[in-house]
């Protein structure tokens, strides 16, 4: 019985850990976004190309491979840049870029409210 209880406890801890890590990543991503991205993308907008916002509908319409994996597409955009957007590959670490992508995805799903 103890073995089963230990297994269940370990399983629950394993399932809950990623959820709290993702929430923390989005919070950290928001801080990184504020420092590095908000000058052009405050509130999910875009001061360079007004029609290319970070709203979910615009990401779907304009971001390559967005429908194949939202955060992966956002990571690629932030990492390598495209068009008027600069690359952040030499500015942010991979984990920082992943956190920004998690934040952008979270905010776009909420409508940047």
C-alpha positions as CSV (number, residue, x, y, z in Angstrom):
1,X,0.0,0.0,0.0
2,X,2.9,2.4,0.8
3,X,4.4,1.7,-2.5
4,X,1.2,2.6,-4.3
5,X,0.8,5.8,-2.3
6,X,4.4,6.8,-3.0
7,X,4.0,6.1,-6.7
8,X,0.8,8.2,-6.8
9,X,2.5,11.1,-4.8
10,X,5.5,11.0,-7.1
11,X,3.2,11.0,-10.2
12,X,1.2,14.0,-8.9
13,X,4.3,15.9,-8.1
14,X,5.7,15.2,-11.6
15,X,2.5,16.4,-13.2
16,X,2.2,19.6,-11.1
17,X,5.8,20.7,-11.4
18,X,5.6,21.6,-15.2
19,X,2.4,23.6,-14.5
20,X,4.1,25.8,-12.0
21,X,7.2,26.1,-14.1
22,X,5.2,27.3,-17.1
23,X,3.4,29.9,-15.0
24,X,6.8,31.2,-13.7
25,X,8.2,31.2,-17.2
26,X,5.3,33.4,-18.5
27,X,5.9,35.8,-15.6
28,X,9.6,35.9,-16.3
29,X,8.8,36.2,-20.1
30,X,6.6,39.3,-19.3
31,X,9.5,40.9,-17.5
32,X,11.9,40.2,-20.4
33,X,9.2,41.4,-22.9
34,X,8.9,44.6,-21.0
35,X,12.6,45.2,-21.1
36,X,13.3,44.1,-24.7
37,X,10.1,44.1,-26.7
38,X,7.6,46.6,-25.3
39,X,9.2,49.6,-27.1
40,X,7.8,48.3,-30.3
41,X,5.1,45.9,-29.1
42,X,3.5,47.6,-26.1
43,X,0.1,46.0,-25.3
44,X,0.6,43.6,-28.2
45,X,0.8,46.3,-30.8
46,X,3.4,47.1,-33.4
47,X,4.7,50.6,-33.8
48,X,6.6,49.7,-37.0
49,X,3.9,47.9,-38.9
50,X,0.6,48.5,-37.4
51,X,-1.1,45.6,-39.1
52,X,1.5,43.1,-37.7
53,X,0.4,43.0,-34.1
54,X,0.8,40.3,-31.5
55,X,-2.9,39.6,-31.5
56,X,-3.7,36.0,-32.1
57,X,-5.5,36.7,-35.4
58,X,-2.4,38.6,-36.7
59,X,0.0,35.9,-35.5
60,X,-2.1,33.3,-37.4
61,X,-2.2,35.5,-40.5
62,X,1.4,36.7,-40.6
63,X,3.7,34.4,-38.5
64,X,5.2,31.5,-40.5
65,X,4.3,28.1,-39.1
66,X,2.2,29.6,-36.3
67,X,-0.5,27.0,-36.8
68,X,2.0,24.2,-36.6
69,X,3.1,25.3,-33.1
70,X,2.4,28.6,-31.6
71,X,5.3,29.0,-29.2
72,X,7.8,27.4,-31.7
73,X,6.9,29.9,-34.3
74,X,7.2,32.8,-31.8
75,X,10.6,31.5,-30.7
76,X,11.8,31.4,-34.3
77,X,10.6,35.0,-34.9
78,X,12.2,36.3,-31.8
79,X,15.4,34.3,-32.3
80,X,16.1,35.1,-36.0
81,X,13.9,38.2,-36.6
82,X,12.3,38.8,-40.0
83,X,11.5,41.9,-42.0
84,X,11.7,44.9,-39.7
85,X,12.1,42.8,-36.5
86,X,15.7,42.4,-35.4
87,X,17.1,39.0,-34.3
88,X,17.5,38.5,-30.6
89,X,19.7,35.4,-30.9
90,X,22.7,37.4,-29.6
91,X,20.7,39.4,-27.0
92,X,18.6,36.8,-25.2
93,X,19.4,33.3,-24.1
94,X,17.4,30.3,-25.4
95,X,15.5,30.1,-22.1
96,X,14.7,33.8,-22.1
97,X,13.4,33.6,-25.7
98,X,11.3,30.6,-24.7
99,X,9.9,32.6,-21.7
100,X,9.1,35.5,-24.0
101,X,7.3,33.1,-26.4
102,X,5.3,31.7,-23.5
103,X,4.3,35.2,-22.4
104,X,3.4,36.3,-25.9
105,X,1.3,33.2,-26.5
106,X,-0.5,33.6,-23.2
107,X,-1.2,37.3,-23.8
108,X,-2.4,36.7,-27.4
109,X,-4.8,34.0,-26.2
110,X,-6.1,36.6,-23.7
111,X,-6.4,39.4,-26.2
112,X,-3.6,41.4,-24.5
113,X,-6.1,42.6,-21.9
